[in-house]
Amino acid sequence: MANIMVDMHIVETAANLKIYPPDSAQQMYQNHFASIYLTHQVTKEKFDSSLYYYSTQTDQMNVIYDQILENLSEMESEVNSDQ
């Protein structure tokens, strides 16, 4: 779950930074999410169901978000060390 959400946060950040042209941004956004589901071998429905479940289990959701933050921090460190 954490790995899927890391990928989604990256796509959402790119969308918020307006990296994509406005006329194709929404389609690119949807294509990236479809690719994430495919990569992680999960359907949108299964992801949504899991997200709903974890939203009711706050202790478990906090563990997932701790992992997300750790993964994103590691990625940021890798990018910064490459520059």
C-alpha positions in Angstrom: 0.0 0.0 0.0 2.8 2.4 0.9 4.6 1.9 -2.4 1.4 2.5 -4.4 0.8 5.7 -2.5 4.4 6.9 -2.9 3.9 6.6 -6.7 0.6 8.4 -6.5 2.1 11.2 -4.4 4.8 11.7 -7.1 2.2 11.9 -9.9 0.1 14.3 -7.8 3.1 16.5 -7.2 3.9 16.6 -10.9 0.3 17.6 -11.6 0.3 20.3 -8.9 3.6 21.7 -10.3 1.8 21.9 -13.7 4.6 20.0 -15.4 2.1 18.8 -18.1 0.5 21.2 -20.6 -3.0 22.1 -19.3 -4.8 20.6 -22.3 -3.4 17.2 -21.6 -2.8 17.3 -17.8 -5.9 15.4 -16.8 -5.4 12.6 -19.3 -1.7 12.2 -18.4 -2.7 12.1 -14.7 -5.2 9.3 -15.4 -2.7 7.4 -17.5 -0.1 7.6 -14.8 -2.6 6.3 -12.2 -3.6 3.4 -14.5 0.0 2.6 -14.9 0.5 2.6 -11.1 -2.3 0.2 -10.7 -0.9 -2.1 -13.4 2.6 -1.9 -12.0 1.5 -2.9 -8.5 -1.0 -5.5 -9.8 -4.0 -3.9 -8.2 -7.3 -2.5 -9.5 -8.6 1.0 -8.8 -11.5 -0.6 -6.9 -9.2 -2.8 -4.8 -7.0 0.3 -4.0 -10.0 2.4 -3.1 -11.4 -0.4 -0.9 -8.0 -0.7 0.9 -7.7 3.0 1.3 -11.2 3.1 2.9 -10.3 0.3 5.2 -7.1 1.9 6.3 -8.8 5.3 6.8 -10.8 3.5 9.6 -7.7 2.0 11.1 -5.7 5.1 12.1 -2.8 3.3 13.8 -2.2 1.2 10.6 -2.6 4.3 8.4 -0.1 6.1 10.5 2.4 3.3 9.9 1.8 3.4 6.2 2.3 7.2 6.1 5.5 6.9 8.1 6.7 4.4 5.4 5.6 6.8 2.6 7.5 9.7 4.2 10.6 7.5 4.6 10.5 6.4 1.0 10.0 9.9 -0.3 12.8 11.2 1.9 15.1 8.5 0.5 14.2 9.4 -3.0 14.9 13.1 -2.3 18.3 12.3 -0.8 19.2 10.3 -3.9 18.2 13.1 -6.2 20.1 15.6 -4.1 23.2 13.5 -4.0 23.1 13.2 -7.9 23.1 16.9 -8.3 
